[in-house]
Amino acid sequence: MSALGFSGPNLAVVAYAEVDGTAGASTATNSGVTTTRTALGTYVVVLPTNSVQPQARDLIFVQPLGTNPRSWAVDDTLDATKTITIANDLTTKVDNSFTILILRTTITPPSGAPA
């Protein structure tokens, strides 16, 4: 059973996108996911109905693009929308292009597990 925990097939790609920092539009995407910029440095990724992901079952990776280091946060408390905030530091939001990858587990969680 321990080898199963490290098996690649235990994760599935739910969605990926490359998001333009100014417009918030996706320049490359899959699975019907849409993106939008809602405010300075704030973006929302909307998953299609058949791909919603509960917080306990998803892994979200964000990679800001460009040469300036950025900090980011992901709010994934809603199943259908994931909100990404990008900042110069911990407080100053900035527009910045980024890529996002959302994965989910494909294995049944053990009895009593939260996911």
Backbone torsions as a table, in degrees:
resi	resn	phi	psi	omega
1	MET	NA	-32.6	-177.2
2	SER	-63.1	-34.4	178.4
3	ALA	-64.8	-32.1	179.3
4	LEU	-61.4	-33.1	-179.5
5	GLY	-63.3	-19.7	-178.5
6	PHE	-110.9	15.4	-177.5
7	SER	-81.3	131.6	178.9
8	GLY	-58.2	-37.8	-178.3
9	PRO	-65.8	-5.7	179.9
10	ASN	-76.8	-5.0	176.3
11	LEU	-121.7	142.2	177.8
12	ALA	-125.5	144.1	176.0
13	VAL	-77.7	122.8	175.9
14	VAL	-89.4	-46.1	-177.6
15	ALA	-163.0	153.5	169.3
16	TYR	-144.9	154.5	178.8
17	ALA	-159.6	151.1	167.0
18	GLU	-109.3	123.5	-171.4
19	VAL	-113.0	129.5	175.8
20	ASP	-73.3	126.2	-175.3
21	GLY	-66.8	-27.6	-178.5
22	THR	-83.9	-51.1	-176.1
23	ALA	-88.2	-26.4	-176.2
24	GLY	81.6	2.5	-179.1
25	ALA	-81.5	151.5	177.4
26	SER	-84.5	128.2	176.4
27	THR	-93.6	-21.1	174.7
28	ALA	-148.2	129.8	-174.5
29	THR	-153.5	174.0	173.9
30	ASN	-146.9	172.7	169.7
31	SER	59.6	18.2	178.1
32	GLY	76.9	9.8	178.2
33	VAL	-67.5	142.6	175.2
34	THR	-122.2	154.8	180.0
35	THR	-132.7	152.9	176.7
36	THR	-152.2	152.2	173.9
37	ARG	-95.5	123.9	-177.5
38	THR	-102.0	-21.1	179.1
39	ALA	-167.1	174.2	178.5
40	LEU	-52.9	119.6	177.0
41	GLY	70.0	10.7	-178.0
42	THR	-123.2	127.9	-176.1
43	TYR	-131.6	148.4	177.4
44	VAL	-122.1	129.7	174.2
45	VAL	-104.2	122.4	-178.9
46	VAL	-107.9	121.5	179.2
47	LEU	-88.1	145.5	175.9
48	PRO	-66.0	159.6	-175.3
49	THR	-52.8	-39.0	-177.5
50	ASN	-80.8	1.7	-178.4
51	SER	-124.8	15.2	-179.2
52	VAL	-60.1	146.7	-174.6
53	GLN	-130.9	116.0	174.1
54	PRO	-65.2	149.9	-176.7
55	GLN	-53.2	-39.7	-176.0
56	ALA	-75.2	-9.0	-175.4
57	ARG	-113.8	0.9	-176.4
58	ASP	-116.5	155.6	171.5
59	LEU	-123.3	126.7	-176.7
60	ILE	-121.6	126.4	178.6
61	PHE	-116.2	127.6	178.3
62	VAL	-120.1	133.9	177.8
63	GLN	-129.0	103.0	174.9
64	PRO	-61.7	142.8	-179.5
65	LEU	-99.3	156.6	179.7
66	GLY	108.2	-177.1	-174.5
67	THR	-97.4	-16.1	179.9
68	ASN	-86.7	128.7	177.1
69	PRO	-65.7	142.3	-180.0
70	ARG	-131.3	157.3	169.9
71	SER	-106.3	155.6	-179.4
72	TRP	-149.0	160.0	176.1
73	ALA	-139.3	148.6	178.2
74	VAL	-121.6	126.7	172.8
75	ASP	-103.9	109.4	-178.7
76	ASP	-116.1	30.0	-178.7
77	THR	-69.8	-23.0	176.9
78	LEU	-96.6	141.5	-176.0
79	ASP	-68.4	-36.9	-173.2
80	ALA	-96.9	-17.3	-178.9
81	THR	-128.0	140.0	177.2
82	LYS	-122.6	122.8	-176.9
83	THR	-102.4	126.4	-179.0
84	ILE	-112.5	131.4	176.2
85	THR	-118.5	130.5	179.8
86	ILE	-119.3	137.2	-176.9
87	ALA	-139.8	157.3	173.5
88	ASN	-69.4	-37.1	178.8
89	ASP	-140.4	-153.7	-177.8
90	LEU	-78.8	-10.1	-174.4
91	THR	-128.3	-23.5	-174.6
92	THR	-97.7	103.2	-179.4
93	LYS	-70.5	142.8	177.9
94	VAL	-140.5	150.5	172.3
95	ASP	-77.2	135.2	-179.8
96	ASN	-158.7	133.5	175.4
97	SER	-65.6	151.2	-179.4
98	PHE	-157.6	164.4	170.1
99	THR	-112.0	151.7	178.6
100	ILE	-135.5	141.0	176.9
101	LEU	-132.1	125.2	178.2
102	ILE	-115.6	122.8	178.6
103	LEU	-115.3	160.3	173.8
104	ARG	-140.4	156.4	177.2
105	THR	-77.5	146.8	179.4
106	THR	-111.3	-0.8	-179.7
107	ILE	-96.0	153.3	176.7
108	THR	-73.6	128.0	180.0
109	PRO	-66.9	152.5	178.2
110	PRO	-61.8	157.5	178.4
111	SER	-56.0	130.3	179.6
112	GLY	87.3	-5.9	179.1
113	ALA	-74.2	151.3	-176.5
114	PRO	-71.5	-23.5	-174.8
115	ALA	-91.4	NA	NA
